[in-house]
Amino acid sequence: MSVRLKLTLSYAGVIVVTGVLLLAVVWVFLLRYVPDGVWMEWPQQPGRPSAPFVPNRSDLERAFVPRAATMMGFLLVFGLLGGWILAGRMLAPLRKITEATRTAATGSLSHRIELEGPGDELRELADGFDDMLEKVESQVAEQQRFAANASHELRTPLAITQTLLDVAGKDPNRDVDELIGRLRLINSRAIDLTEALLVLSRADQRSFVREPVDLSLVAEEAVETLLPLAEQRGVRIETSGDQASVSGSPALLLQVATNLIHNAIVHNLPEGGPEKGSVSVTVATGERSVVLTVANTGEKLSRDLVATLTEPFQRGTQRIHGDHAGVGLGLAIVKSITHAHDGNLAVLARPGGGLRVSVELPRAV
């Protein structure tokens, strides 16, 4: 039963009880004075019985008003007491929700209401609040992990730079050109990490203007940009797909395609091996969505590892320190941009090795 129905039945019951009591008062204390039959008065004559007593208005008022007033006072007290108890029982879940809100306001997000009882509006409100607390707690924990990882990643190049400078300061025969080259490389990676963090923050906040974007052209542009890297590593890129328009940010969607293709090239079969690596880029159009799929060859990956690849600072099977290793935010940025565009990201391990990553976005209206 809903809360509205419960209150309706409760108030209707009070009114019915009040009416019954009033009728009972009228019946017991008033109508009993009125005879059942019709009585006619006649003149007093010898031998005839005296006329029966018929109460007038004053008689009825003197008999009814005091008792009616007493009963109305009782109904007032009964209504206040009964209404107080009923309202307390009805609003008890709201007090629990209020306490949980105040607890959450202090920063404790682990508290849950776990309201018991029938599935009425208050139960739905409490369950919805518990779900919200769970999501907020999960997001806060994720942000804390991300901040810790980002701090560690940013601290690493600074610590290396400080070490190089300390060693160079104590070495009179230091090679200045080598030192400058290493410092430039470390500084470049720190800049790449900072820019990746800015892109990730921009995507999370959805601070971009939507416009029609041809996803197939975006994929072709990303392939052309990364083609020299693919040729350098001996990886073959195959593209296919038709024109497919979505609504979003051209720069962010280009970042998605670039990150996916870059990862597919870098995390591929080893260079100089007996087999050549390959990357497949396809754009498929459905009735309501457009799917960009990037599949590559590579090592076999477990499901547990694949499930963590979209988390920040995860780099395939191990931490890679090559020239094109990236900063470990590639798929995390793809996931954030995809969700900001109301899309879905699917990462699956291929049976023969490598990954198949699909980005599904709504079609432009």
Disulfide bonds with the S-S distance in Angstrom:
none
